[in-house]
Amino acid sequence: KEMQTTVSDLMYQEKWGWVVSVYQPIIDADGKAAGFAACSFRSEDLADMIAGERLRAFIICMAFIAAGAMTLFFVSAPFFRSLANVSKSLSDIAGSKGDLSSEIPVKTDDEVGILAQNCNKVIAKLRTTMISIKDLAEQLSETGKELDERTNAAGSAITSTLASIEAVNR
């Protein structure tokens, strides 16, 4: 039989009240039990000690939770503030009836700053595309006017030619 530490059940003793006892055998050189070391603890003392450790563990957990929440707030607040600024700038650009002359201010070198830079690149490309479309529309308008003038001139020439043909036929 293996010699191991034994813990008793909760027992009532008149002199000390409710106690829990712990026994550990003392083994001699031959591997036999030469005696026992025992200690008894009053249950009230154990309950007080356990309650104190529970309270201490609770306080430590709450401190870690509070520290984690504060760290999360202080780390994430600038990120979300930067993201809100980018969002507001994009909203302003979207609400300005296509005014692509403004840009998003880039204040950081983090992911939000890179997002702002890339949005500015998209806005610049849109601005260039809009200018090209405007230039092409102006060219198309000029071409339309020229075509209209040529069509009117051709119509006048045809009318004049028809008038001449009718005059010859009379």
Phi, psi and chi 1 to 4 in degrees:
 res  aa     phi    psi   chi1   chi2   chi3   chi4
   1 LYS       -  133.5  178.3  176.8  168.6 -178.9
   2 GLU   -77.0  139.4 -173.3  177.4  -45.5      -
   3 MET   -91.3  117.1  -55.3  -71.8 -177.6      -
   4 GLN  -139.0  167.5   61.1 -175.9   10.3      -
   5 THR   -69.1  137.5  -56.9      -      -      -
   6 THR  -122.5  137.3  -55.1      -      -      -
   7 VAL  -115.8  128.8  179.2      -      -      -
   8 SER   -81.3  166.3   73.1      -      -      -
   9 ASP   -72.7  169.0  -69.3  -29.2      -      -
  10 LEU   -67.3  122.6 -170.6   61.2      -      -
  11 MET  -126.8  148.9  -62.6 -178.1  -62.6      -
  12 TYR   -97.5  127.6 -177.1   76.8      -      -
  13 GLN  -123.3  132.6  -64.7 -176.7    0.0      -
  14 GLU   -57.7  -39.7  -78.3 -161.7   39.3      -
  15 LYS   -71.6  -36.7 -169.2  172.5 -175.6 -179.1
  16 TRP  -115.8  -11.4  -65.1  -62.0      -      -
  17 GLY    88.4 -146.8      -      -      -      -
  18 TRP   -75.8  128.2  -69.3   97.5      -      -
  19 VAL  -136.5  160.5  -65.9      -      -      -
  20 VAL  -124.8  132.8  173.4      -      -      -
  21 SER  -113.8  147.3  -62.1      -      -      -
  22 VAL  -125.0  131.2  178.8      -      -      -
  23 TYR  -122.3  139.2  -55.2   92.1      -      -
  24 GLN  -134.2  123.6  174.2   70.1   41.7      -
  25 PRO   -71.1  148.1   21.0  -27.0      -      -
  26 ILE  -103.0  120.3  -60.5  171.0      -      -
  27 ILE  -100.2  132.4  -50.9  -62.6      -      -
  28 ASP   -86.1 -175.1   65.1    9.6      -      -
  29 ALA   -64.9  -25.0      -      -      -      -
  30 ASP   -85.3   -1.4  -65.0  -29.4      -      -
  31 GLY    84.7   12.0      -      -      -      -
  32 LYS  -100.7  153.1  -64.2 -178.9 -178.1  178.5
  33 ALA   -70.9  119.6      -      -      -      -
  34 ALA   -94.1  -15.7      -      -      -      -
  35 GLY   174.1 -172.4      -      -      -      -
  36 PHE  -133.6  143.0  -71.8   92.1      -      -
  37 ALA  -104.6  129.5      -      -      -      -
  38 ALA  -135.7  152.7      -      -      -      -
  39 CYS  -148.3  137.4 -173.5      -      -      -
  40 SER  -115.3  141.2  -65.4      -      -      -
  41 PHE  -121.3  136.6  -61.6   95.2      -      -
  42 ARG   -71.0  137.1  -74.2 -179.9   21.2  161.8
  43 SER   -64.5  -33.7   63.8      -      -      -
  44 GLU   -63.8  -40.1  -68.4   87.2    9.0      -
  45 ASP   -65.5  -41.6  -66.6  -19.9      -      -
  46 LEU   -64.2  -43.7  -74.1  174.6      -      -
  47 ALA   -62.4  -41.5      -      -      -      -
  48 ASP   -64.3  -41.8  -69.7  -15.5      -      -
  49 MET   -65.2  -43.7 -168.6  174.0   12.2      -
  50 ILE   -65.1  -42.4  -69.7  170.0      -      -
  51 ALA   -62.8  -41.1      -      -      -      -
  52 GLY   -63.1  -42.0      -      -      -      -
  53 GLU   -67.7  -36.8  -71.8  -58.9  -46.1      -
  54 ARG   -63.6  -44.3  -82.0 -175.2  172.2  169.5
  55 LEU   -63.1  -43.5  178.5   61.5      -      -
  56 ARG   -62.1  -44.8 -172.0  176.3  130.5 -154.3
  57 ALA   -63.3  -39.9      -      -      -      -
  58 PHE   -62.4  -45.6  177.4   75.8      -      -
  59 ILE   -63.2  -42.8  -69.3  170.6      -      -
  60 ILE   -64.0  -43.1  -70.8  171.1      -      -
  61 CYS   -61.2  -44.5  -75.1      -      -      -
  62 MET   -63.5  -38.6  -72.1  -64.1  115.6      -
  63 ALA   -64.2  -42.4      -      -      -      -
  64 PHE   -66.4  -39.3  -85.1  113.5      -      -
  65 ILE   -64.6  -43.9  -71.5  171.1      -      -
  66 ALA   -63.9  -43.1      -      -      -      -
  67 ALA   -64.1  -40.5      -      -      -      -
  68 GLY   -64.7  -41.7      -      -      -      -
  69 ALA   -64.6  -42.9      -      -      -      -
  70 MET   -65.6  -41.7  -72.1 -169.1  -45.9      -
  71 THR   -62.3  -45.3  -58.7      -      -      -
  72 LEU   -59.7  -42.9 -178.4   64.9      -      -
  73 PHE   -63.4  -49.5  173.8   75.5      -      -
  74 PHE   -70.5  -27.0  -73.2  115.7      -      -
  75 VAL   -81.4  -40.2  168.2      -      -      -
  76 SER   -86.8  -23.4   64.6      -      -      -
  77 ALA   -58.3  -49.1      -      -      -      -
  78 PRO   -62.1  -36.9  -21.8   31.0      -      -
  79 PHE   -61.4  -49.8  172.1   78.7      -      -
  80 PHE   -69.9  -30.7  -74.4  111.4      -      -
  81 ARG   -65.8  -43.8 -163.0  171.3   18.4 -101.6
  82 SER   -63.8  -42.2  -65.1      -      -      -
  83 LEU   -63.6  -39.2 -165.4   57.7      -      -
  84 ALA   -65.2  -37.6      -      -      -      -
  85 ASN   -64.1  -42.7  -71.3  -21.5      -      -
  86 VAL   -63.3  -44.9  169.7      -      -      -
  87 SER   -61.1  -43.2  177.9      -      -      -
  88 LYS   -63.1  -43.6 -177.2 -174.8  179.1  -43.8
  89 SER   -61.8  -43.2  -64.0      -      -      -
  90 LEU   -64.4  -38.0  -76.7  173.3      -      -
  91 SER   -64.9  -41.2  178.6      -      -      -
  92 ASP   -62.3  -42.6  -69.4  -13.8      -      -
  93 ILE   -65.6  -42.8  -69.0  169.6      -      -
  94 ALA   -65.5  -33.6      -      -      -      -
  95 GLY   -86.5    0.6      -      -      -      -
  96 SER   -96.6   24.5   64.9      -      -      -
  97 LYS    56.5   41.5  -63.8 -177.6 -178.4  177.5
  98 GLY    86.4   13.1      -      -      -      -
  99 ASP   -73.4  106.1  178.2   17.8      -      -
 100 LEU  -101.3   21.9  -61.0  173.5      -      -
 101 SER   -84.5  -17.8   61.7      -      -      -
 102 SER   -91.5  160.6   60.0      -      -      -
 103 GLU  -130.5  162.9  -72.0 -170.4  -10.4      -
 104 ILE   -85.1  128.8  -60.9  169.0      -      -
 105 PRO   -67.0  131.5    4.1   -3.3      -      -
 106 VAL  -100.2  112.8  178.7      -      -      -
 107 LYS  -109.9  -13.8  -62.1  178.1 -178.3  176.0
 108 THR  -135.2  166.4   59.6      -      -      -
 109 ASP  -105.7   12.5  -69.2  -28.4      -      -
 110 ASP   -86.8 -165.6   60.7   -0.2      -      -
 111 GLU   -60.8  -36.6  -69.9   81.5    3.4      -
 112 VAL   -68.9  -39.1  176.4      -      -      -
 113 GLY   -62.7  -41.0      -      -      -      -
 114 ILE   -65.1  -39.7  -67.2  169.0      -      -
 115 LEU   -59.9  -45.0  174.7   66.2      -      -
 116 ALA   -62.8  -42.6      -      -      -      -
 117 GLN   -61.0  -44.6  -70.3  172.3   -5.6      -
 118 ASN   -67.4  -35.4  -71.6  -27.5      -      -
 119 CYS   -64.3  -40.1  -74.3      -      -      -
 120 ASN   -63.0  -36.8  -74.8  -22.9      -      -
 121 LYS   -65.2  -42.2  -71.7  176.8 -175.4  176.4
 122 VAL   -63.4  -43.5  168.6      -      -      -
 123 ILE   -61.9  -41.9  -68.7  168.1      -      -
 124 ALA   -63.1  -42.0      -      -      -      -
 125 LYS   -66.4  -39.6  -74.6 -174.3 -179.9 -172.7
 126 LEU   -62.6  -42.2  -75.6  172.3      -      -
 127 ARG   -59.7  -46.0 -175.2 -177.7  -44.5  123.0
 128 THR   -63.2  -42.7  -57.7      -      -      -
 129 THR   -63.5  -42.4  -57.8      -      -      -
 130 MET   -64.8  -39.7  -68.0  -59.3  -70.4      -
 131 ILE   -64.6  -42.3  -70.6  170.5      -      -
 132 SER   -62.4  -44.0  -65.0      -      -      -
 133 ILE   -62.5  -41.1  -70.7  171.7      -      -
 134 LYS   -63.4  -45.4 -178.4 -179.6  175.0 -171.1
 135 ASP   -61.7  -43.3  -69.9  -14.4      -      -
 136 LEU   -65.6  -35.7  -71.1  172.3      -      -
 137 ALA   -66.2  -40.0      -      -      -      -
 138 GLU   -64.2  -42.7  -72.0  174.3    0.1      -
 139 GLN   -63.0  -41.5  -72.3  175.6    2.9      -
 140 LEU   -63.9  -39.3 -172.0   58.6      -      -
 141 SER   -64.1  -44.8  175.0      -      -      -
 142 GLU   -62.5  -42.3  -71.6  -62.1  -41.1      -
 143 THR   -63.1  -39.5  -57.0      -      -      -
 144 GLY   -62.5  -41.6      -      -      -      -
 145 LYS   -64.2  -44.0  -73.6  178.1 -174.2  175.8
 146 GLU   -60.7  -43.9  -79.5 -178.6   33.3      -
 147 LEU   -62.7  -40.2 -174.5   59.2      -      -
 148 ASP   -63.2  -43.8 -175.1   49.3      -      -
 149 GLU   -62.8  -43.2  -71.4  172.2    3.7      -
 150 ARG   -66.9  -38.4  -71.7 -177.9 -177.3  177.3
 151 THR   -65.3  -42.4  -57.4      -      -      -
 152 ASN   -63.1  -41.4  -72.3  -22.7      -      -
 153 ALA   -64.8  -41.6      -      -      -      -
 154 ALA   -65.7  -40.3      -      -      -      -
 155 GLY   -62.2  -41.7      -      -      -      -
 156 SER   -63.9  -40.3  -64.6      -      -      -
 157 ALA   -65.5  -41.0      -      -      -      -
 158 ILE   -65.5  -42.7  -70.3  172.1      -      -
 159 THR   -61.8  -41.9  -57.1      -      -      -
 160 SER   -65.3  -41.3  173.4      -      -      -
 161 THR   -65.4  -41.7  -56.6      -      -      -
 162 LEU   -63.0  -41.1  -77.0  175.3      -      -
 163 ALA   -62.0  -39.8      -      -      -      -
 164 SER   -66.7  -41.1  -64.0      -      -      -
 165 ILE   -64.3  -41.2  -67.7  173.5      -      -
 166 GLU   -67.0  -36.4  -75.9  179.4   11.4      -
 167 ALA   -67.4  -36.9      -      -      -      -
 168 VAL   -69.7  -37.6  169.6      -      -      -
 169 ASN   -72.3  -12.7  -73.2  -21.4      -      -
 170 ARG   -89.5      -  -77.3 -169.1 -142.8  157.1
